[in-house]
Amino acid sequence: MTDAKALTSKGKRSAGRVLQAATTVLARDGFGGATLSRIADEAGLDKRTILYYYGSREALLVRVVQTVGERIVAHTEAAIADDADPAQMAETAVETLWAGVTSAPELARAYFALIGGGAGAPVVEDALRTLKQAYLDLILRQLHNIEAAHGRRLGDSDAVATFALALLRGLLLEWTEAGDSEEVQAGLRRFKRLVARELALAPG
């Protein structure tokens, strides 16, 4: 992407329009449908403008991935409740993570479009792997906060984080397809119970 510092205010607005258009088209049309032509039409700009700001379709899609991560991290940095009760700790941890991953529905749909179609685009795949690791790190920080605040060792934190991420992604996919349904809410409640059980069984 063109150096943000070198862009004028108008240029930054145009680059932002392109990024939003790419997110919208990805969420609506999927990876294969997110062509430069469709993105340009959505943004009300021409393809040359997109290439000027982002260099290539792949670089633009990488920026969409990065935006997903930035948005989620910005909405998920919250302290674990100062409560020794495992159920309350689980409630706070899961609700904090869920609020983060559902903070931007269109970005969530674009994220799954990229996961489903990014194979064969190495820079996009690399960005998705980086984002997955960022998710895991975020969950691990939550777990480590619990350990530090309450003196509870969770055993294999990496395995717990991987399990939690798998559940979150599954629920998030259902949420993007069905909205805030009773099935999604039931899944979240079960997720909280599973986390609470892990905490209750951890050595005090």
C-alpha positions as CSV (number, residue, x, y, z in Angstrom):
1,M,0.0,0.0,0.0
2,T,1.1,3.6,-0.6
3,D,2.8,5.0,2.5
4,A,-0.1,6.4,4.6
5,K,2.1,9.3,5.7
6,A,2.4,10.4,2.1
7,L,-1.3,10.5,1.5
8,T,-3.3,13.7,1.5
9,S,-6.5,13.8,3.5
10,K,-8.4,13.2,0.3
11,G,-6.1,10.2,-0.5
12,K,-6.7,8.7,2.9
13,R,-10.4,9.0,2.4
14,S,-10.2,7.3,-1.0
15,A,-8.0,4.5,0.4
16,G,-10.5,4.0,3.1
17,R,-13.4,3.8,0.6
18,V,-11.5,1.2,-1.3
19,L,-10.9,-0.9,1.9
20,Q,-14.6,-0.6,2.9
21,A,-15.6,-1.5,-0.7
22,A,-13.4,-4.6,-0.7
23,T,-14.8,-5.7,2.7
24,T,-18.4,-5.2,1.4
25,V,-17.8,-7.1,-1.8
26,L,-16.0,-10.0,0.0
27,A,-18.8,-10.3,2.5
28,R,-21.4,-10.2,-0.3
29,D,-19.8,-12.0,-3.2
30,G,-17.1,-14.2,-1.7
31,F,-13.4,-14.5,-2.5
32,G,-13.8,-15.4,-6.1
33,G,-16.4,-12.6,-6.6
34,A,-14.2,-9.9,-5.1
35,T,-12.7,-8.8,-8.3
36,L,-11.0,-5.4,-8.8
37,S,-13.9,-4.4,-11.1
38,R,-16.5,-5.1,-8.5
39,I,-14.5,-3.4,-5.8
40,A,-14.0,-0.4,-8.0
41,D,-17.7,-0.2,-8.8
42,E,-18.6,-0.5,-5.1
43,A,-16.1,2.3,-4.2
44,G,-17.1,4.5,-7.1
45,L,-13.5,4.6,-8.3
46,D,-11.6,3.1,-11.1
47,K,-9.3,0.1,-10.9
48,R,-6.2,2.2,-11.4
49,T,-7.0,4.1,-8.2
50,I,-7.2,0.8,-6.3
51,L,-3.8,-0.3,-7.7
52,Y,-2.3,3.1,-6.8
53,Y,-3.3,2.7,-3.2
54,Y,-2.8,-1.0,-2.7
55,G,-0.7,-2.3,-5.5
56,S,-2.6,-5.5,-6.2
57,R,-5.9,-7.3,-5.4
58,E,-4.0,-9.6,-3.0
59,A,-2.4,-6.7,-1.1
60,L,-5.8,-5.2,-0.7
61,L,-7.3,-8.4,0.6
62,V,-4.4,-8.7,3.0
63,R,-5.3,-5.3,4.4
64,V,-8.9,-6.5,4.9
65,V,-7.5,-9.4,7.0
66,Q,-5.4,-7.0,9.0
67,T,-8.4,-4.8,9.6
68,V,-10.3,-7.7,10.9
69,G,-7.6,-8.4,13.4
70,E,-7.2,-4.7,14.4
71,R,-10.9,-4.3,15.0
72,I,-11.2,-7.5,17.1
73,V,-8.2,-6.7,19.3
74,A,-9.5,-3.1,19.8
75,H,-12.8,-4.5,21.1
76,T,-11.4,-7.4,23.1
77,E,-8.8,-5.8,25.4
78,A,-10.7,-6.0,28.7
79,A,-9.7,-7.1,32.2
80,I,-10.9,-10.4,33.6
81,A,-13.4,-9.8,36.5
82,D,-11.8,-9.9,39.9
83,D,-13.8,-12.8,41.0
84,A,-12.6,-16.2,42.1
85,D,-15.8,-17.9,41.0
86,P,-15.1,-20.0,37.9
87,A,-18.5,-19.4,36.4
88,Q,-18.1,-15.6,36.7
89,M,-14.6,-15.7,35.2
90,A,-15.9,-17.9,32.3
91,E,-18.8,-15.5,31.7
92,T,-16.5,-12.5,31.6
93,A,-13.8,-14.1,29.4
94,V,-16.3,-15.6,26.8
95,E,-18.4,-12.4,26.6
96,T,-15.3,-10.2,26.1
97,L,-14.0,-12.4,23.3
98,W,-17.5,-12.8,21.7
99,A,-18.1,-9.0,21.8
100,G,-14.8,-8.6,20.0
101,V,-15.3,-11.1,17.2
102,T,-18.9,-9.9,16.5
103,S,-18.1,-6.2,16.7
104,A,-18.2,-5.8,12.9
105,P,-20.6,-8.3,11.1
106,E,-19.4,-7.4,7.6
107,L,-15.8,-7.9,8.6
108,A,-16.7,-11.3,10.1
109,R,-18.4,-12.4,6.8
110,A,-15.4,-11.1,4.8
111,Y,-13.1,-13.1,7.1
112,F,-14.9,-16.3,6.3
113,A,-14.9,-15.5,2.6
114,L,-11.1,-15.2,2.8
115,I,-10.7,-18.4,4.7
116,G,-12.8,-20.2,2.2
117,G,-11.2,-18.8,-0.9
118,G,-7.7,-17.7,0.0
119,A,-5.9,-20.9,-0.9
120,G,-3.5,-20.3,-3.8
121,A,-2.9,-16.7,-2.8
122,P,0.2,-17.0,-0.6
123,V,0.2,-13.5,0.8
124,V,-3.5,-13.9,1.8
125,E,-2.8,-17.3,3.4
126,D,0.1,-15.8,5.3
127,A,-2.1,-13.0,6.6
128,L,-4.8,-15.4,7.7
129,R,-2.2,-17.5,9.6
130,T,-1.0,-14.3,11.3
131,L,-4.5,-13.4,12.2
132,K,-5.2,-16.9,13.6
133,Q,-2.1,-16.6,15.8
134,A,-3.3,-13.1,16.9
135,Y,-6.6,-14.7,18.0
136,L,-4.7,-17.4,19.9
137,D,-2.5,-14.9,21.6
138,L,-5.5,-12.9,22.6
139,I,-7.2,-15.9,24.2
140,L,-3.9,-16.9,25.9
141,R,-3.6,-13.4,27.4
142,Q,-7.1,-13.9,28.9
143,L,-6.1,-17.2,30.3
144,H,-2.8,-15.9,31.7
145,N,-4.7,-12.9,33.3
146,I,-6.9,-15.5,35.1
147,E,-3.9,-17.4,36.2
148,A,-2.1,-14.3,37.5
149,A,-5.1,-12.8,39.2
150,H,-6.5,-16.0,40.8
151,G,-3.5,-18.3,41.2
152,R,-5.0,-21.0,39.0
153,R,-2.9,-23.0,36.6
154,L,-4.8,-24.1,33.6
155,G,-2.4,-26.9,32.6
156,D,-1.8,-26.8,28.8
157,S,-2.9,-23.3,28.0
158,D,-2.0,-23.7,24.3
159,A,-4.4,-26.6,24.0
160,V,-7.2,-24.7,25.9
161,A,-6.7,-21.7,23.6
162,T,-6.8,-23.8,20.5
163,F,-10.0,-25.4,21.7
164,A,-11.5,-22.1,22.6
165,L,-10.7,-20.6,19.2
166,A,-12.2,-23.6,17.4
167,L,-15.4,-23.1,19.3
168,L,-15.4,-19.3,18.7
169,R,-14.9,-19.7,15.0
170,G,-17.7,-22.3,14.8
171,L,-20.1,-20.1,16.7
172,L,-19.0,-17.1,14.6
173,L,-19.7,-18.9,11.4
174,E,-23.2,-19.8,12.6
175,W,-23.7,-16.2,13.7
176,T,-22.8,-14.8,10.3
177,E,-25.3,-17.2,8.7
178,A,-28.2,-17.1,11.1
179,G,-27.7,-14.0,13.2
180,D,-28.1,-13.9,17.0
181,S,-30.2,-17.0,17.1
182,E,-31.2,-19.1,20.1
183,E,-28.9,-21.8,18.8
184,V,-25.9,-19.4,18.9
185,Q,-26.9,-18.2,22.4
186,A,-27.2,-21.8,23.5
187,G,-23.8,-22.5,22.1
188,L,-22.3,-19.5,24.0
189,R,-23.9,-20.7,27.2
190,R,-22.4,-24.2,26.7
191,F,-19.0,-22.6,25.9
192,K,-19.1,-20.7,29.2
193,R,-19.9,-23.8,31.1
194,L,-17.0,-25.6,29.5
195,V,-14.6,-22.8,30.3
196,A,-15.9,-22.7,33.9
197,R,-15.4,-26.4,34.2
198,E,-11.7,-26.0,33.1
199,L,-11.2,-23.3,35.7
200,A,-13.0,-25.2,38.4
201,L,-10.8,-28.2,37.8
202,A,-7.6,-26.2,37.7
203,P,-5.4,-26.3,40.8
204,G,-6.1,-23.4,43.1
